[in-house]
Amino acid sequence: MCDHHLPRLDRRALLAAGAGATAAVVVPPTLTTPAAAGAVPTSYHFAGRFGGVQAPWHYLPFEVPTGVQAIDVSYDFQPLETGLGFTANVVDIGIFDQDGTALGSAAGFRGWSGGARRSFRVATDSATPGYLAGPIEPGEWRVALGPFAVVPPGVDWTVDVTLTYGAATPAPEPTPPPRAVVGTGEGWYRGDLHLHTVHSDGRHTQASLVALAREAGLDFIGSSEHNTSSAPLTWGAHVSDAEPPLVVCGEEVTTRNGHWIAAGVPAGTWIDWRYTDRATLARFTQQVQGLGGLAVACHPWAPTPGSTWGFGLDLKGMDAVELWNGPWTADDQVAVVQWHTWLTTGRFVPAVGSSDSHHTGQVVGKPHTVVRASTLSVPAIVDGLRGGRSWLAESSAVGLTFEASADGRTATCGERLGARGGQLVPVRLEVTGAPRCVAQVLGPLAPLGGALTDDTGRAIVTVTVPTALAPWVRAEVRRLDTPFEVNPLEGVPALQMVALTNPIRLTGSWAARA
């Protein structure tokens, strides 16, 4: 959900409004009689009301004759500010062409803007961001409406469609971004996978987001617009293969039962979001994985309608989980506690951190993920994230090294050391750029070692870990002066996170991810 047409919304409100959660009964719309096809534009008018609970998606069909060069759609509704951190009575919008609305069929998809804008255009030679330019073929097109969090007394809406005739002009050539930065080799690369531009509900342009990413010291960024594939087709105009940032193409798949990012898919890939059951979710996560991409559960414990993960909190079928989303808040702490519990039972779902930035008030790269990869390329970054060879950082000022050694071998985040049961394993954590913090090495039951950072922000923790008591270790860095920095209305029941690692497996293996 876009925030530029509503009263001031925070990040959680944006997440909720973008999702949609509750549909309602539709008063049958009225349709004006279209004019004869020709030089005079054809106009359709729909009106209706959402009031009670029923199907989550509603389609308004209209006939497109031969010779149409552009379709303009405008609509109106009155959202309700709840005062609870999200907006109710929202109506999201998109459009499908003559190829239909079948679940998973990208052929009919022509764009989506959720509630981010009140009008859009699809033409043969151009389109509003979030929508796809191209031929306007004759047949039955459909405006898609998605009511969100409808509460009494409900919400009235109107939709107007105008068809403009003219000679077809060529569609713009796609300009996808390169999938690698040349001349790069093995190293640790910093990136923010969860970002939004004007192609969905963000205020960033693609150019401004590139500038902010470079300012934040990021090597890669994720193109993760809500429910649309338009942005990846144009990123090549803003980046090159000569320097960072690398753009990892994807989509934030914004279902009514939680959000997930399809990261690292080919430019132009569209992933459907119109489902709430686990079996259908699995169909689309497997589609992403089959394309070489990664399925990442976003902010699964965010306490707002549509954002909380409703597909089962075991996150079955997901490749990674976004433990840290934007500034550190209570739901991030809940996520880390649950994640730690999974680790104690032998289950490892790699963690990532992302800013979910929509505008300059939400800092790009706070937080981000630092990935060990063979090159700065999409396949290598995806491989590193899938393996958990990564750690999470508040900013690029924070540096971290985390290693365990045994029998001449060394392992770091996400890796398996292969030590023997009962062996004593040296573990070393070094932190830089984190003043006024506590750095800790943690095992399943308790911290195993820790230190306070000095005035420069540096600390070294060394500890010998008995593998009989701790088959894995992980590390955290938290700020000690948190109580003086956190908004009391966002009370966080733990010190603010500055860095967090994925675990090192000292003995044995992780349980297979279902």
C-alpha positions in Angstrom: 0.0 0.0 0.0 1.3 3.4 -1.0 1.5 6.1 1.7 1.4 9.2 -0.4 -2.3 9.4 -0.7 -3.1 8.6 2.9 -2.4 10.2 6.3 1.0 9.4 7.6 1.6 5.7 7.7 4.5 3.9 9.3 6.4 1.0 7.8 4.0 -1.6 9.4 1.0 0.3 8.1 2.5 0.2 4.6 3.0 -3.6 4.9 -0.6 -4.2 6.1 -2.3 -2.0 3.5 -0.2 -3.5 0.7 -1.4 -6.9 1.6 -5.1 -6.8 1.8 -6.8 -9.2 4.2 -10.6 -9.1 4.2 -13.0 -9.0 1.3 -16.6 -8.1 1.3 -20.0 -8.4 -0.5 -20.2 -6.5 -3.7 -23.2 -4.5 -4.8 -23.6 -5.4 -8.5 -21.8 -2.7 -10.5 -23.4 -0.6 -13.2 -21.9 -0.4 -16.6 -22.4 2.4 -19.1 -23.1 1.5 -22.7 -19.8 2.0 -24.6 -19.7 4.3 -27.6 -19.0 2.8 -31.0 -15.4 2.0 -31.6 -13.6 4.7 -33.5 -12.0 8.1 -32.9 -14.3 8.9 -29.8 -13.0 7.2 -26.7 -15.1 4.4 -25.2 -16.0 4.8 -21.5 -17.1 2.3 -18.9 -18.3 3.1 -15.4 -18.5 0.7 -12.5 -19.7 1.3 -9.0 -20.2 -0.9 -6.0 -19.8 -1.4 -2.3 -17.8 -3.8 -0.1 -19.5 -4.6 3.1 -19.3 -8.2 4.3 -16.9 -11.1 4.1 -16.8 -13.1 0.8 -14.3 -13.7 -2.1 -11.1 -11.7 -1.8 -10.8 -10.8 -5.5 -13.4 -9.2 -7.7 -13.1 -8.8 -11.5 -14.9 -6.1 -13.5 -15.0 -7.3 -17.2 -15.1 -4.9 -20.1 -14.9 -5.4 -23.8 -11.9 -4.1 -25.8 -12.5 -3.8 -29.5 -9.9 -3.7 -32.3 -8.0 -0.5 -32.7 -7.5 0.4 -29.0 -4.1 2.1 -28.3 -4.4 2.9 -24.6 -6.5 2.0 -21.6 -6.9 4.5 -18.8 -8.3 3.4 -15.4 -9.2 5.6 -12.5 -11.0 4.7 -9.3 -12.0 6.1 -5.9 -12.8 4.9 -2.4 -12.5 6.3 1.1 -10.0 4.5 3.3 -10.4 4.4 7.1 -7.6 5.3 9.4 -7.9 3.0 12.4 -5.3 4.5 14.7 -4.0 1.0 15.3 -1.0 1.1 12.9 -2.8 0.1 9.7 -5.5 1.4 7.3 -8.8 -0.3 6.9 -11.4 -0.1 4.1 -8.8 -0.1 1.4 -9.4 -1.3 -2.2 -6.4 -2.5 -4.2 -6.4 -2.5 -8.0 -4.8 -4.1 -11.0 -5.7 -5.3 -14.5 -5.6 -8.5 -16.6 -5.9 -8.7 -20.4 -7.9 -10.9 -22.8 -5.7 -13.9 -21.8 -7.6 -14.2 -18.6 -7.2 -14.4 -14.8 -6.3 -18.0 -14.3 -4.2 -18.6 -11.2 -0.5 -18.6 -12.1 -1.0 -17.6 -15.7 1.4 -14.7 -16.4 0.0 -14.4 -19.9 -3.0 -12.3 -18.7 -1.2 -10.2 -16.1 -0.8 -6.5 -17.2 -0.1 -4.8 -13.9 -0.8 -4.1 -10.3 -0.6 -1.0 -8.0 -2.5 -2.1 -4.9 -3.6 1.1 -3.3 -0.6 3.1 -4.3 -2.3 5.2 -6.9 -5.8 6.2 -8.0 -5.2 5.9 -11.7 -3.0 4.1 -14.3 -2.5 3.7 -18.0 -1.6 0.7 -20.1 -0.7 1.6 -23.7 1.0 -0.1 -26.6 4.1 2.0 -26.1 4.2 2.9 -22.4 2.6 2.2 -19.0 2.3 3.6 -15.5 5.0 2.0 -13.3 3.7 -1.3 -12.0 2.0 -2.0 -15.3 3.2 -3.6 -18.6 3.2 -1.8 -21.9 2.5 -3.8 -25.1 -0.2 -4.7 -27.6 -3.8 -4.0 -26.7 -5.4 -7.1 -28.1 -9.2 -7.2 -28.5 -11.3 -9.3 -26.2 -12.6 -9.2 -22.6 -10.2 -7.4 -20.2 -10.8 -7.2 -16.4 -10.0 -4.7 -13.7 -9.2 -6.6 -10.6 -10.2 -5.2 -7.2 -8.9 -6.5 -3.9 -10.7 -5.2 -0.8 -8.6 -5.0 2.3 -9.7 -5.0 6.0 -13.2 -3.9 5.3 -15.0 -2.9 8.5 -18.5 -1.5 9.1 -20.1 0.4 7.6 -18.0 -0.8 4.6 -16.6 1.1 1.7 -18.1 2.4 -1.6 -16.0 2.4 -4.7 -16.2 3.6 -8.3 -14.1 2.6 -11.3 -13.9 4.4 -14.7 -12.3 2.8 -17.7 -11.5 4.8 -20.9 -10.4 3.2 -24.2 -8.5 5.4 -26.6 -8.1 4.5 -30.2 -5.2 5.0 -32.5 -2.4 3.3 -34.5 -0.4 0.9 -32.4 3.1 2.0 -31.6 6.0 -0.3 -30.7 6.4 -1.5 -27.1 9.6 -0.4 -25.4 12.4 -2.9 -25.4 13.0 -4.5 -22.0 16.2 -3.4 -20.3 16.9 -5.9 -17.6 19.9 -5.5 -15.3 23.1 -7.5 -15.7 23.3 -10.7 -13.5 26.9 -10.1 -12.5 29.4 -7.4 -11.8 32.5 -8.1 -13.9 35.9 -8.6 -12.2 34.6 -9.7 -8.9 35.7 -12.8 -6.9 35.1 -14.6 -3.7 34.2 -12.3 -0.8 31.6 -10.9 1.6 29.0 -8.8 -0.1 26.5 -6.5 1.5 23.0 -6.2 0.2 19.4 -5.3 1.0 16.9 -7.7 -0.6 13.6 -5.9 0.4 13.1 -2.5 -1.3 10.3 -0.6 -3.0 10.2 2.1 -5.7 7.4 3.8 -7.6 6.8 0.6 -9.4 4.7 -0.5 -6.4 4.1 1.5 -3.2 7.4 3.2 -2.8 8.5 6.8 -3.3 12.0 5.9 -4.4 12.8 6.1 -8.1 15.1 3.4 -9.4 17.8 6.0 -9.9 17.4 7.5 -6.4 17.5 4.0 -4.9 20.8 3.2 -6.6 22.3 6.4 -5.2 21.0 5.5 -1.7 22.4 2.0 -1.9 25.8 3.2 -2.9 25.7 5.7 0.0 24.8 2.9 2.4 27.8 0.8 1.1 25.7 -1.9 -0.4 27.0 -4.3 -3.1 23.5 -5.6 -4.2 19.9 -4.6 -3.9 16.7 -6.6 -4.3 14.0 -5.5 -6.7 11.0 -6.6 -4.7 7.9 -4.7 -5.8 4.5 -5.9 -4.6 2.8 -8.3 -6.9 4.2 -7.0 -10.2 7.0 -7.8 -12.6 7.4 -4.3 -14.2 10.5 -3.0 -12.4 13.0 -5.7 -13.4 12.3 -5.0 -17.1 13.8 -1.4 -16.7 16.6 -1.8 -14.1 19.2 -2.0 -16.8 18.8 1.7 -17.5 20.1 2.5 -14.0 22.9 0.0 -13.3 25.7 -1.6 -15.3 28.0 -4.7 -15.0 31.0 -2.4 -14.2 30.2 -1.5 -10.6 27.8 -2.2 -7.8 25.1 -2.4 -6.9 24.0 -5.7 -8.5 20.2 -5.9 -8.9 18.7 -9.2 -7.7 15.4 -9.3 -9.6 12.3 -10.5 -7.8 8.9 -9.7 -6.4 7.3 -9.3 -3.0 4.5 -11.8 -3.3 1.9 -10.1 -1.1 -0.8 -12.7 -0.3 -3.6 -12.3 2.1 -1.9 -14.7 4.4 1.6 -13.2 4.6 4.3 -11.8 2.3 7.3 -13.6 0.8 10.0 -12.5 -1.6 10.8 -14.4 -4.8 14.4 -13.4 -5.1 16.9 -14.0 -8.0 14.3 -15.0 -10.6 14.8 -13.9 -14.3 13.7 -10.4 -15.1 10.0 -10.3 -16.1 9.0 -13.3 -14.0 5.6 -12.8 -12.4 4.6 -14.8 -9.3 0.9 -15.0 -8.5 -0.3 -14.0 -5.0 -4.0 -14.9 -5.1 -4.2 -17.8 -2.6 -4.2 -18.5 1.1 -3.5 -22.2 1.4 -0.2 -24.0 1.9 -0.5 -26.3 -1.0 -0.8 -23.4 -3.5 2.0 -21.5 -1.7 4.2 -24.6 -2.3 3.3 -24.6 -6.0 4.7 -21.1 -6.4 7.7 -21.4 -4.1 8.7 -24.4 -6.2 8.2 -22.4 -9.3 10.7 -19.8 -7.9 13.2 -22.5 -6.9 12.9 -24.1 -10.3 14.0 -20.8 -11.8 17.0 -20.6 -9.6 15.5 -18.2 -7.1 15.0 -18.1 -3.4 11.7 -18.0 -1.4 12.1 -15.7 1.7 9.3 -15.3 4.3 9.0 -11.6 5.0 8.4 -10.1 8.5 6.4 -13.3 9.6 5.6 -12.0 13.0 4.7 -8.4 12.0 1.5 -7.7 14.1 -0.6 -6.2 11.3 -3.4 -7.7 9.1 -2.1 -9.5 6.1 1.5 -9.2 7.2 1.6 -11.9 9.8 2.6 -15.3 8.3 -0.5 -17.4 8.1 0.8 -20.4 6.1 2.0 -22.2 9.3 4.8 -20.7 11.5 7.1 -23.7 10.7 7.7 -21.8 7.4 7.6 -25.1 5.5 9.1 -24.8 2.0 10.7 -21.4 2.5 14.5 -21.0 1.8 15.1 -18.2 4.3 13.3 -16.0 6.8 13.5 -12.3 7.2 14.3 -12.1 11.0 15.0 -8.4 11.0 12.8 -6.0 9.0 13.6 -2.3 9.3 14.4 -0.6 12.6 14.5 -3.2 15.5 11.1 -3.6 17.1 9.3 -6.2 19.2 8.3 -8.5 16.4 11.9 -8.8 15.3 12.8 -9.9 18.8 9.9 -12.5 18.7 11.3 -13.7 15.4 14.8 -14.3 16.8 13.4 -16.1 19.8 11.4 -18.5 17.5 14.4 -18.9 15.2 16.6 -19.9 18.1 14.0 -22.4 19.2 14.2 -24.0 15.7 17.9 -24.2 16.0 17.7 -26.1 19.3 15.6 -28.7 17.7 18.1 -29.2 14.8 16.2 -27.1 12.2 18.0 -24.3 10.4 16.2 -21.8 8.2 18.8 -19.2 7.1 18.2 -15.7 8.4 18.3 -12.5 6.4 17.7 -8.8 7.3 16.3 -6.1 5.1 15.2 -2.5 5.4 11.9 -2.8 3.5 12.5 0.9 2.6 9.7 2.7 0.8 11.0 6.3 1.1 13.8 8.3 2.6 12.3 8.1 6.1 13.2 4.4 6.1 16.9 4.0 5.8 18.1 1.8 2.9 20.4 -0.9 4.3 19.2 -0.7 7.9 19.5 -3.6 8.3 21.1 -5.6 5.5 22.6 -9.0 4.9 26.3 -9.7 4.4 26.8 -12.7 2.2 29.8 -14.9 1.4 29.7 -15.6 -2.3 32.0 -16.8 -5.0 31.4 -13.6 -7.1 29.1 -10.6 -7.1 26.5 -12.3 -9.3 22.9 -13.3 -8.9 23.4 -17.1 -8.8 26.3 -16.8 -6.3 24.4 -14.4 -4.0 21.3 -16.7 -4.1 23.5 -19.7 -3.3 25.1 -17.9 -0.4 21.8 -16.9 1.1 20.3 -20.3 0.6 23.2 -21.9 2.5 23.1 -19.3 5.3 26.6 -18.2 4.6 25.7 -14.7 5.9 25.2 -12.4 8.8 23.0 -9.4 9.4 24.2 -5.9 10.1 22.6 -2.6 11.2 24.9 -0.7 8.8 28.0 -1.0 6.6 30.0 0.6 9.5 29.7 -2.8 11.4 32.3 -5.4 10.7 32.2 -9.0 11.9 34.3 -12.2 11.7 33.0 -15.4 13.2 34.9 -18.7 13.0 35.2 -22.1 14.6 38.2 -24.4 14.0 39.0 -28.1 14.5 41.5 -30.6 13.1 42.9 -28.0 10.7 39.5 -27.0 9.4 37.7 -23.6 9.8 34.0 -22.9 9.4 32.1 -19.7 9.4 28.4 -18.6 9.2 26.1 -21.3 7.7 28.9 -23.8 7.4 29.4 -27.3 9.0 32.7 -27.8 10.8 32.5 -31.6 11.2 34.0 -31.8 14.6 33.7 -35.0 16.6 31.1 -35.4 19.4 32.7 -34.5 22.7 35.5 -32.4 21.1 36.5 -29.0 22.4 36.3 -26.4 19.6 37.9 -23.0 19.7 35.4 -20.2 18.5 36.4 -16.7 17.8 34.2 -13.6 17.2 35.6 -10.2 16.3 33.4 -7.2 15.9 34.3 -3.7 14.7 32.4 -0.5 14.2 29.9 -1.1 17.0 30.6 1.2 20.0 28.6 0.8 23.3 27.7 -2.8 22.5 27.9 -6.2 23.9 29.1 -9.0 21.7 28.2 -12.6 22.5 28.7 -16.2 21.3 25.6 -18.2 22.0 24.8 -21.9 22.1 21.5 -23.7 22.4 21.1 -23.0 26.1 22.9 -19.8 27.0 25.7 -17.4 26.1 29.0 -19.1 26.0 31.2 -16.0 25.9 31.0 -12.3 25.6 32.7 -8.9 25.7 31.9 -5.2 25.6 33.2 -3.2 22.7 35.7 -0.5 23.3 35.5 3.1 22.4 36.3 2.4 18.8 33.6 -0.2 18.6 35.9 -3.3 18.6 35.6 -6.5 20.7 37.1 -9.9 20.4 35.5 -13.0 22.0 37.3 -16.3 22.2 35.7 -19.3 23.8 36.4 -23.1 23.8 33.1 -24.8 23.2 32.4 -28.4 24.3 30.4 -29.9 21.4 28.7 -32.4 23.7 26.8 -29.4 25.1 26.7 -27.1 22.1 26.5 -28.7 18.6 26.2 -25.3 17.1 27.0 -21.6 17.9 25.9 -18.3 16.7 26.7 -14.7 17.5 24.9 -11.4 18.4 25.9 -7.8 18.9 23.4 -5.6 20.8 23.5 -2.0 21.8 23.7 -1.3 25.5 22.2 2.2 25.5 19.0 1.0 23.8 16.6 2.2 26.6 17.6 5.8 25.8 17.1 5.5 22.1 13.9 3.5 21.6 10.5 5.1 21.3 8.6 4.0 24.4 5.5 3.4 22.3 7.6 0.7 20.4 9.0 -0.8 23.6 11.4 -3.6 22.7 11.8 -6.3 25.4 15.5 -6.8 24.6 18.6 -4.7 23.7 18.6 -3.4 20.2 20.3 -5.6 17.6 23.4 -4.4 15.8 24.6 -7.6 14.2 23.4 -11.2 14.1 25.0 -14.3 12.5 23.7 -17.4 11.0 25.0 -20.4 13.1 28.0 -22.5 12.6 27.2 -26.2 12.9 30.0 -27.8 14.9 28.9 -31.4 14.9 26.4 -33.4 12.9 24.0 -31.9 10.3 20.9 -29.9 10.3 17.6 -31.6 9.8 16.4 -31.6 6.2 14.3 -28.6 5.3 10.8 -29.8 4.4 
